[in-house]
């Protein structure tokens, strides 16, 4: 079964540092791990971290948590090839595309194909901060299931 995990939940100070945009993007876009990369509301993978940071600066929201990093992992039995995971990722990020900058990378450096997502916590539309409410979380999980047609287990 697929699993979905939000990274840093319960870790005080995770992704609050001034380097959060760059370090998260560099991690997921690492060429030794990433087979496919993409995003929404950013010009390119190369400039994504800078663009996300600039959005926060433009709206005066440079304090607080910078990014939401999450991982969708596919069970080996689901037999999801990296190419298919890339197509899934392109559809999955549309959930937040109306308001947020989001980048993704499909990794194949472990036994299971998985997708890393990094979302700017600051809306590129009006500068409001992502609240991370439970309803949104479950709506996103439902969206993932609709895209992949796999049941998804949340992991803490």
C-alpha positions in Angstrom: 0.0 0.0 0.0 1.2 3.5 -0.7 2.1 5.7 2.2 2.1 9.5 2.7 4.2 11.4 5.2 4.6 15.0 6.0 8.2 15.6 7.1 9.0 17.6 10.1 5.7 17.4 11.9 6.4 17.6 15.6 10.0 18.6 15.0 10.4 22.0 16.6 12.1 24.5 14.2 12.1 22.2 11.2 12.0 24.3 8.0 12.0 27.6 9.9 15.6 28.5 9.1 16.7 31.0 6.5 18.1 28.2 4.3 14.9 26.1 4.3 13.9 26.8 0.7 17.3 26.1 -0.7 18.1 23.0 1.4 14.7 21.4 0.7 15.0 22.0 -3.0 18.6 20.8 -3.1 17.7 17.7 -1.3 14.8 16.7 -3.5 16.5 17.7 -6.7 19.7 15.8 -5.9 20.6 14.3 -9.3 21.8 11.1 -7.7 18.3 10.5 -6.4 15.9 12.4 -8.7 14.7 10.8 -11.9 12.1 13.4 -12.7 11.4 16.9 -11.3 8.7 19.5 -11.8 6.6 22.1 -10.2 3.9 24.7 -10.4 4.0 28.4 -10.1 7.8 28.4 -10.5 9.7 29.0 -13.7 12.1 26.1 -13.3 13.6 23.6 -10.8 16.8 25.6 -10.9 15.2 28.8 -9.7 12.4 27.3 -7.6 14.0 27.9 -4.2 14.8 31.5 -5.0 11.3 32.1 -6.4 9.7 30.7 -3.3 11.8 32.8 -1.0 11.1 35.9 -3.1 7.3 35.3 -2.7 7.7 35.3 1.1 9.8 38.5 0.9 7.3 40.2 -1.4 4.5 39.5 1.0 6.5 40.3 4.1 6.3 36.7 5.4 9.9 35.8 6.1 9.3 34.5 9.7 7.9 31.2 10.6 7.8 27.8 8.8 9.0 28.2 5.2 8.1 24.9 3.5 5.9 21.9 3.8 7.9 18.8 2.8 6.1 15.5 2.2 6.7 12.1 0.7 4.4 9.7 -1.2 5.9 6.2 -1.3 4.6 3.4 -3.5 4.7 -0.1 -2.3 6.8 -2.4 -4.5 3.8 -4.5 -5.2 2.1 -1.6 -6.8 4.8 -1.7 -9.5 4.9 2.1 -10.1 7.6 3.0 -12.6 9.3 6.4 -12.2 7.7 7.6 -15.4 4.2 6.8 -14.0 5.1 8.4 -10.7 6.1 11.6 -12.6 2.7 11.6 -14.3 1.0 11.2 -10.9 3.1 14.0 -9.4 2.1 16.4 -12.2 -1.6 15.7 -11.4 -1.2 15.7 -7.6 0.4 19.2 -7.4 -2.6 20.6 -9.2 -4.4 20.4 -5.9 -2.4 23.3 -4.6 -1.6 25.0 -7.9 -4.3 27.7 -7.7 -2.5 29.2 -4.6 0.9 27.8 -3.8 4.3 27.2 -5.4 5.1 23.5 -5.2 7.9 21.4 -6.5 8.4 17.7 -6.7 11.0 15.1 -7.5 10.5 11.4 -8.2 13.2 9.4 -6.4 14.2 5.9 -7.3 17.2 5.6 -5.0 15.5 3.2 -2.7 13.6 -0.1 -3.1 10.3 1.9 -3.5 9.6 4.6 -6.0 8.6 7.7 -4.1 7.8 11.4 -4.7 9.0 14.3 -2.6 6.8 17.4 -2.5 7.9 20.8 -1.2 5.3 23.5 -1.0 5.9 27.1 -0.1 3.9 27.9 3.0 3.2 31.4 1.6 0.5 31.8 -1.1 1.8 33.3 -4.3 -1.6 34.8 -4.9 -2.3 36.8 -1.8 0.5 36.0 0.7 -1.6 34.2 3.2 0.1 31.4 5.2 -0.8 27.8 4.7 -2.6 26.7 7.8 -2.3 22.9 7.4 -5.8 22.1 8.8 -6.9 18.5 9.1 -9.6 19.0 6.5 -7.1 20.1 3.9 -4.8 17.2 4.8 -7.7 14.7 4.2 -8.8 16.4 1.1 -5.2 16.1 -0.2 -5.1 12.4 0.7 -8.4 11.9 -1.2 -6.9 13.8 -4.2 -3.9 11.5 -4.2 -6.1 8.4 -4.1 -8.2 9.8 -7.0 -5.0 10.4 -9.1 -3.2 7.2 -8.3 -6.2 4.8 -7.7 -4.2 3.4 -4.8 -5.3 3.4 -1.2 -2.9 5.7 0.8 -1.9 5.2 4.4 -0.9 8.3 6.3 2.3 7.8 8.3 3.4 9.9 11.3 
